[in-house]
């Protein structure tokens, strides 16, 4: 993973990030049992892989 300095700080940030704005199933709170299992598995796989390759 390639990192760059963030602005004028000394923080090193990865060039790529995973984001997450669209991860939720709906914009309101819903019980976990209402979330389609395929959606949840895809989300979990995406987050795991992102962590593996160093994306935050």
N, CA, C and O atoms as CSV, one atom per row, in Angstrom:
chain,resi,resn,atom,element,x,y,z
A,1,UNK,N,N,0.846,-1.169,0.000
A,1,UNK,CA,C,0.000,0.000,0.000
A,1,UNK,C,C,0.895,1.236,0.000
A,1,UNK,O,O,1.863,1.318,0.756
A,2,UNK,N,N,0.565,2.164,-0.834
A,2,UNK,CA,C,1.305,3.417,-0.906
A,2,UNK,C,C,0.669,4.434,0.042
A,2,UNK,O,O,-0.554,4.566,0.082
A,3,UNK,N,N,1.499,5.152,0.805
A,3,UNK,CA,C,1.024,6.154,1.750
A,3,UNK,C,C,1.565,7.527,1.371
A,3,UNK,O,O,2.631,7.649,0.768
A,4,UNK,N,N,0.808,8.555,1.739
A,4,UNK,CA,C,1.234,9.944,1.536
A,4,UNK,C,C,0.943,10.737,2.798
A,4,UNK,O,O,0.074,10.382,3.595
A,5,UNK,N,N,1.688,11.814,2.957
A,5,UNK,CA,C,1.444,12.690,4.101
A,5,UNK,C,C,0.092,13.387,3.928
A,5,UNK,O,O,-0.252,13.832,2.833
A,6,UNK,N,N,-0.663,13.474,5.016
A,6,UNK,CA,C,-1.982,14.094,4.994
A,6,UNK,C,C,-1.850,15.586,5.292
A,6,UNK,O,O,-1.574,15.990,6.422
A,7,UNK,N,N,-2.053,16.396,4.246
A,7,UNK,CA,C,-1.995,17.855,4.408
A,7,UNK,C,C,-0.691,18.309,5.023
A,7,UNK,O,O,0.384,17.876,4.609
A,8,UNK,N,N,-0.783,19.178,6.009
A,8,UNK,CA,C,0.415,19.698,6.682
A,8,UNK,C,C,0.719,18.940,7.965
A,8,UNK,O,O,1.553,19.366,8.763
A,9,UNK,N,N,0.051,17.835,8.156
A,9,UNK,CA,C,0.270,17.034,9.361
A,9,UNK,C,C,1.394,16.040,9.111
A,9,UNK,O,O,1.937,15.964,8.009
A,10,UNK,N,N,1.732,15.294,10.124
A,10,UNK,CA,C,2.715,14.215,9.983
A,10,UNK,C,C,2.027,12.857,9.816
A,10,UNK,O,O,2.682,11.816,9.855
A,11,UNK,N,N,0.710,12.876,9.631
A,11,UNK,CA,C,-0.034,11.626,9.464
A,11,UNK,C,C,0.199,11.044,8.077
A,11,UNK,O,O,0.159,11.763,7.079
A,12,UNK,N,N,0.440,9.753,8.023
A,12,UNK,CA,C,0.586,9.049,6.759
A,12,UNK,C,C,-0.731,8.343,6.455
A,12,UNK,O,O,-1.205,7.524,7.242
A,13,UNK,N,N,-1.309,8.669,5.315
A,13,UNK,CA,C,-2.604,8.110,4.927
A,13,UNK,C,C,-2.432,7.264,3.672
A,13,UNK,O,O,-1.656,7.624,2.787
A,14,UNK,N,N,-3.154,6.128,3.582
A,14,UNK,CA,C,-3.075,5.332,2.362
A,14,UNK,C,C,-3.671,6.097,1.186
A,14,UNK,O,O,-4.591,6.897,1.353
A,15,UNK,N,N,-3.139,5.844,0.004
A,15,UNK,CA,C,-3.631,6.496,-1.204
A,15,UNK,C,C,-5.079,6.084,-1.464
A,15,UNK,O,O,-5.874,6.886,-1.954
A,16,UNK,N,N,-5.418,4.860,-1.142
A,16,UNK,CA,C,-6.780,4.357,-1.324
A,16,UNK,C,C,-7.455,4.192,0.033
A,16,UNK,O,O,-6.796,3.897,1.030
A,17,UNK,N,N,-8.751,4.383,0.064
A,17,UNK,CA,C,-9.518,4.105,1.277
A,17,UNK,C,C,-10.764,3.313,0.883
A,17,UNK,O,O,-11.145,3.266,-0.287
A,18,UNK,N,N,-11.376,2.706,1.864
A,18,UNK,CA,C,-12.515,1.838,1.583
A,18,UNK,C,C,-13.845,2.585,1.595
A,18,UNK,O,O,-14.798,2.142,0.953
A,19,UNK,N,N,-13.933,3.686,2.296
A,19,UNK,CA,C,-15.209,4.396,2.372
A,19,UNK,C,C,-16.273,3.529,3.022
A,19,UNK,O,O,-15.980,2.394,3.397
A,20,UNK,N,N,-17.445,4.001,3.162
A,20,UNK,CA,C,-18.470,3.175,3.774
A,20,UNK,C,C,-19.842,3.811,3.791
A,20,UNK,O,O,-20.763,3.290,4.419
A,21,UNK,N,N,-19.984,4.920,3.111
A,21,UNK,CA,C,-21.251,5.633,3.137
A,21,UNK,C,C,-22.413,4.761,2.670
A,21,UNK,O,O,-23.517,4.871,3.202
A,22,UNK,N,N,-22.187,3.922,1.710
A,22,UNK,CA,C,-23.278,3.128,1.129
A,22,UNK,C,C,-23.343,1.702,1.682
A,22,UNK,O,O,-24.029,0.854,1.112
A,23,UNK,N,N,-22.643,1.430,2.776
A,23,UNK,CA,C,-22.638,0.074,3.321
A,23,UNK,C,C,-23.967,-0.350,3.916
A,23,UNK,O,O,-24.335,-1.522,3.840
A,24,UNK,N,N,-24.683,0.583,4.501
A,24,UNK,CA,C,-25.898,0.171,5.196
A,24,UNK,C,C,-26.969,-0.304,4.224
A,24,UNK,O,O,-27.014,0.110,3.065
A,25,UNK,N,N,-27.812,-1.166,4.717
A,25,UNK,CA,C,-28.902,-1.724,3.912
A,25,UNK,C,C,-29.977,-0.669,3.666
A,25,UNK,O,O,-30.487,-0.555,2.552
A,26,UNK,N,N,-30.320,0.094,4.684
A,26,UNK,CA,C,-31.306,1.175,4.575
A,26,UNK,C,C,-30.797,2.368,5.363
A,26,UNK,O,O,-29.856,2.250,6.148
A,27,UNK,N,N,-31.416,3.505,5.151
A,27,UNK,CA,C,-31.000,4.712,5.864
A,27,UNK,C,C,-31.607,4.795,7.261
A,27,UNK,O,O,-31.233,5.679,8.032
A,28,UNK,N,N,-32.513,3.920,7.604
A,28,UNK,CA,C,-33.033,3.893,8.969
A,28,UNK,C,C,-32.581,2.600,9.635
A,28,UNK,O,O,-32.206,1.639,8.962
A,29,UNK,N,N,-32.621,2.588,10.956
A,29,UNK,CA,C,-32.236,1.383,11.691
A,29,UNK,C,C,-33.237,0.266,11.420
A,29,UNK,O,O,-34.450,0.478,11.439
A,30,UNK,N,N,-32.709,-0.914,11.171
A,30,UNK,CA,C,-33.562,-2.091,10.978
A,30,UNK,C,C,-32.972,-3.239,11.794
A,30,UNK,O,O,-31.764,-3.273,12.029
A,31,UNK,N,N,-33.808,-4.172,12.225
A,31,UNK,CA,C,-33.277,-5.344,12.924
A,31,UNK,C,C,-32.334,-6.126,11.997
A,31,UNK,O,O,-32.545,-6.184,10.786
A,32,UNK,N,N,-31.319,-6.709,12.574
A,32,UNK,CA,C,-30.328,-7.443,11.776
A,32,UNK,C,C,-30.969,-8.531,10.915
A,32,UNK,O,O,-30.497,-8.799,9.810
A,33,UNK,N,N,-32.033,-9.157,11.405
A,33,UNK,CA,C,-32.668,-10.246,10.649
A,33,UNK,C,C,-33.313,-9.753,9.363
A,33,UNK,O,O,-33.613,-10.566,8.488
A,34,UNK,N,N,-33.538,-8.443,9.215
A,34,UNK,CA,C,-34.132,-7.908,7.987
A,34,UNK,C,C,-33.092,-7.624,6.904
A,34,UNK,O,O,-33.448,-7.380,5.751
A,35,UNK,N,N,-31.830,-7.654,7.263
A,35,UNK,CA,C,-30.775,-7.390,6.287
A,35,UNK,C,C,-30.530,-8.664,5.485
A,35,UNK,O,O,-30.260,-9.710,6.074
A,36,UNK,N,N,-30.616,-8.604,4.154
A,36,UNK,CA,C,-30.371,-9.806,3.343
A,36,UNK,C,C,-28.975,-10.381,3.618
A,36,UNK,O,O,-27.991,-9.642,3.669
A,37,UNK,N,N,-28.902,-11.683,3.790
A,37,UNK,CA,C,-27.636,-12.336,4.118
A,37,UNK,C,C,-26.569,-12.122,3.049
A,37,UNK,O,O,-25.389,-12.000,3.380
A,38,UNK,N,N,-26.954,-12.076,1.781
A,38,UNK,CA,C,-25.974,-11.813,0.719
A,38,UNK,C,C,-25.338,-10.440,0.896
A,38,UNK,O,O,-24.130,-10.287,0.716
A,39,UNK,N,N,-26.138,-9.448,1.247
A,39,UNK,CA,C,-25.605,-8.103,1.488
A,39,UNK,C,C,-24.591,-8.126,2.626
A,39,UNK,O,O,-23.505,-7.557,2.513
A,40,UNK,N,N,-24.951,-8.784,3.715
A,40,UNK,CA,C,-24.084,-8.822,4.889
A,40,UNK,C,C,-22.787,-9.564,4.593
A,40,UNK,O,O,-21.718,-9.114,5.006
A,41,UNK,N,N,-22.855,-10.683,3.893
A,41,UNK,CA,C,-21.641,-11.435,3.548
A,41,UNK,C,C,-20.721,-10.616,2.653
A,41,UNK,O,O,-19.504,-10.625,2.836
A,42,UNK,N,N,-21.295,-9.910,1.689
A,42,UNK,CA,C,-20.498,-9.082,0.793
A,42,UNK,C,C,-19.814,-7.955,1.562
A,42,UNK,O,O,-18.637,-7.673,1.337
A,43,UNK,N,N,-20.539,-7.319,2.458
A,43,UNK,CA,C,-19.967,-6.255,3.275
A,43,UNK,C,C,-18.809,-6.777,4.115
A,43,UNK,O,O,-17.742,-6.164,4.148
A,44,UNK,N,N,-19.008,-7.888,4.785
A,44,UNK,CA,C,-17.964,-8.456,5.631
A,44,UNK,C,C,-16.742,-8.854,4.817
A,44,UNK,O,O,-15.615,-8.634,5.261
A,45,UNK,N,N,-16.934,-9.429,3.646
A,45,UNK,CA,C,-15.811,-9.814,2.784
A,45,UNK,C,C,-15.048,-8.580,2.305
A,45,UNK,O,O,-13.819,-8.596,2.237
A,46,UNK,N,N,-15.772,-7.519,1.976
A,46,UNK,CA,C,-15.135,-6.282,1.525
A,46,UNK,C,C,-14.275,-5.685,2.629
A,46,UNK,O,O,-13.141,-5.276,2.380
A,47,UNK,N,N,-14.800,-5.634,3.834
A,47,UNK,CA,C,-14.047,-5.070,4.954
A,47,UNK,C,C,-12.829,-5.926,5.273
A,47,UNK,O,O,-11.743,-5.392,5.492
A,48,UNK,N,N,-12.992,-7.248,5.303
A,48,UNK,CA,C,-11.849,-8.136,5.580
A,48,UNK,C,C,-10.729,-7.938,4.564
A,48,UNK,O,O,-9.560,-7.810,4.929
A,49,UNK,N,N,-11.096,-7.914,3.295
A,49,UNK,CA,C,-10.084,-7.765,2.236
A,49,UNK,C,C,-9.413,-6.398,2.310
A,49,UNK,O,O,-8.206,-6.281,2.098
A,50,UNK,N,N,-10.184,-5.381,2.606
A,50,UNK,CA,C,-9.615,-4.040,2.736
A,50,UNK,C,C,-8.557,-4.003,3.829
A,50,UNK,O,O,-7.484,-3.429,3.644
A,51,UNK,N,N,-8.858,-4.611,4.955
A,51,UNK,CA,C,-7.899,-4.659,6.056
A,51,UNK,C,C,-6.665,-5.452,5.651
A,51,UNK,O,O,-5.544,-5.052,5.966
A,52,UNK,N,N,-6.854,-6.566,4.960
A,52,UNK,CA,C,-5.725,-7.394,4.522
A,52,UNK,C,C,-4.740,-6.618,3.654
A,52,UNK,O,O,-3.529,-6.805,3.773
A,53,UNK,N,N,-5.250,-5.747,2.783
A,53,UNK,CA,C,-4.357,-5.026,1.867
A,53,UNK,C,C,-3.932,-3.665,2.408
A,53,UNK,O,O,-3.232,-2.921,1.722
A,54,UNK,N,N,-4.348,-3.329,3.633
A,54,UNK,CA,C,-3.874,-2.113,4.274
A,54,UNK,C,C,-4.713,-0.873,4.051
A,54,UNK,O,O,-4.286,0.232,4.383
A,55,UNK,N,N,-5.896,-1.041,3.495
A,55,UNK,CA,C,-6.781,0.110,3.305
A,55,UNK,C,C,-7.483,0.382,4.626
A,55,UNK,O,O,-7.878,-0.547,5.331
A,56,UNK,N,N,-7.636,1.659,4.958
A,56,UNK,CA,C,-8.365,1.971,6.194
A,56,UNK,C,C,-9.611,2.756,5.896
A,56,UNK,O,O,-10.352,3.109,6.813
